[in-house]
């Protein structure tokens, strides 16, 4: 049975691993030259669901084919629609686009002077997670760091030995006894001893 302390450590490690893998994933996406966009509308249902995260590869207009899903700017917003026809115009290739869920095509044909984004991958529901992570990633990292700190501190406290250390007897320092003798008294005692010794000799 996993204790509360071990369970907390495991959950902290799992959360840290998830965030770390997400960071590595987005770094890899950028390294491959792909862009990421979040689908906020349902015009491409059921091919691309609302809330999906789409990976877009920049390409020249000549590489786009009928049936490709492209991402472009339309009415001051990013739109992801499917190419239904391609025609040649004075400005170059002209693309007519349409959302899979829409009954009519977009009113204006699109021409691109530079590159255009072709959708390569669409990950359902990942857009919601990405948007939340972008909005709250600082808060999540702060909370995660605090949890890891408190769990580590608790682990150190609980692992301390609870036994009481034996009480050692106090060390007694014995100082030498210094005897003070008056020189006059010592001399008088010596003279008195000599007199006694002389008397005893005379008597004998």
N, C-alpha and C positions, 0 to 999 in steps of 0.2 A: 504494500500500500504506500502510495507516494504522500509524503508529508506536505503540510502547507508551505513550508519553506522551500522544499524541492520543487513543488508545483509552481510557486512564484518565480523561481529561477528559470524553470523551463519555459514558462510563458514569456518572460522577459527576453530570453534568448530567441524564441520563435518570432516575437515582434521585431526584434533587432534584425534577424535574418531576413524577414519579409521586406523591411525598409531597405536593407542593403541590396537585396536582389532587384528591387524596383529601381534603385539608383543605378545599378549596373545595367539594367535593361535600357533605361533611357540614355545612358552614356553610349551604349552599343548602337542604339537607333541613330543617335546624332553622328556617331563615327561612320555609319554606313551612308550618311547623307540623306536620310529620310526625315520628313517632317511629320508632326503629329497634330491631328485636329480632332475635336470632339463634336460629334453629330448631335445637334440640339433640336432638330426637327424630325418629323416622320415622313418626309417626302420620298425617302428611298426605301420605305418598308415594302416588302419584307426582306429585301436583299441586305439592307443595312439598317439595323434597328436604331431607334432613338437612344442616345446615351452611349453609343459605340465609340470606340477610339479607332480612328483610321490612320494608317501609315501611308504617307504620300511620297512618291519618288519624283523629283523634278526631271522633266524630259522635254525634248524639243517638240513643237507642234507636229512635225512630220512623223513622229513615232506613235502618235495617238491614232487608234483605230476605232471604227464603229463598234459600240458595245462596251468600250472602256468607261470606267467611272472616273471623272476628273474633279479636281477641287479648284475653284476659281473665285474671284471677287465679283460679286453682283449686288448692286444696290447697297454699297458700303458694308457688305457682310460676306463672310466666307460661305460658299455654297458647294455642295457635293452632289452632282447629278451625272446621269449617264449620257454619253454621246450617241445620238440617234442618226444623224447624217453629217457628212463632211463634204464641203463644196469649196471650189476655188473662187476667190474674190480678188478685187483690186488690192486689198490689204494683205493678201496671202490666204492661207487656209482658214475657212470659216466653219465653225462647229455649232450645230444645233443640239441643245441639251434638253433633257427632260427627267424629272423625278419619276421613279418607278411607280409611286403611289399617285402621281398626278394624272389627270385625264388629258391635259394638253401640254405641249412643249413650252419651254421658256420663250417669252415674247421676242427676245433679241438673240441673234446669233453671236457667237463669241469668236474673236480673233485675238491671238496672243503674239505680241512682238518678241517676247523672250521665251522662257520655258513655261511649261504648264505642269501641274501636279497630277500624276496618275495614281489612283488609289490601288495599292498593292495588297493590303491586309486590312480587314475590319474586325476588331475584337469587341464582341457584344459586352455591354455594361462596363467595360474598362474605362470609358470616358467619365462615368460618374466617379469612379475611384480616383482617377487622375485629377479631376477637378477638386475633389475633397482633399486630396493630398497636397495639391498646389495651394489650397486655401489655408490648410491647417498643418502643414508639415512642420513648421516651427514649433507649434504647440505640441504636436505629437512627439517630436524629438526631445523637447524639454521634459515632457511627462515621462518618456521612456528613460531618459537619463536619470531623472529623480527616482524612478522605480528601481533601476539597477543599483543606484547608490544606496538606497535604503535596504534593499535585499542583501547587498554585500555587507553592509554594516551590521544587519541583523545576524547574518551568518557568522561573522567574526565574534559577535557577542555570545551567541549560543554555543559556539565551539570552545569557549574558554572552560578550563577545568573548574568544576564547582567545588572540589574538595578544599578544605581549609588547610593552609600550610601549617606544619608543626611550629609551636612556639619555642623559640630557642631561649635558653637561660641567659640572663644578662652576664656579660663579661665583667668580672670584678678586677679592677687594677689595684694591686697592693703596692703601696708606696713604702720605701724603706724608712725605718724609724731612726731618727737622728738623735743621739744622746748628747746633751750638752753638759760638760764638766768644768767646774771652776778650777783654774790652775792652783790658786792658793789653797783651796780645800784639799786638792790632790796632794800638794806638797806637805801640808800639815798631817795628813793621814799617813804619808810615807814616813815622816819623822817619828810619829807616834808608833808606828810599826817597828821602826828601828829601836826605839827605847824599850819597847816590850821585849824585843828579841834579846837586847843586851841584858836586861834584868833577868830574864830566864836563864841566860848563860852564866851570870854571876851566881845565881842561886844554885845552879847545878854544880 
